Amino acid sequence: MACDCTELSVVGYANAFTIWHYRTADPLTAVLAPGYFDGAHRLIETGDLMVLNTGGGHALAFVLRADRRAVALQALGAVEPADTGSHRAAAAPPPGHGGLTRRTVLAPCNGRPAAAVPS
């Protein structure tokens, strides 16, 4: 399995530090496994923080390493919800946000060019 970069979004950025949110139906164990985020190595930096909402639970993870070859995460905490099959529907973007969803891709990922997904 590999990450779907359209589901990777920036929550906050300051001083070369990014907090990411990632949502997928993939199991949490797969998302935390080595190699899952390798296709996003141009986006993710060592020291970033990731909030993961998956089909098998939720986790907060620290990016131990991100380089041209690989991305490695360390889970800081994880929970497995009672109902792992449902995801909360995405809220409508606020008025005046410029027509972009929170899934804006900032740089090439998995060989795809950078793009913003319109709402």
C-alpha angles and dihedrals in degrees: 000000000000134000121270102226092202086072094050112094139170115248095179142346132196136148094000091308122118132193109207133196120206127184126189143145089231116112117268091239090058093048092051093045120108112269099023094111097032091110089060096052091120091059105038123070132199108268097029121132125230131200107204124199108183142166089259104041144306131278145176110222137186119218103236095180137003119173140138091290109035150004119218124192133196116204111229093188138343138193131193112216121220090239107043095167099071131072124192111253114255112260119239112262115258118261115270095024092129099256097283125124123224086259095078110151111219102190140008114298129185089355094304120125120250113272141160116233109227118228 
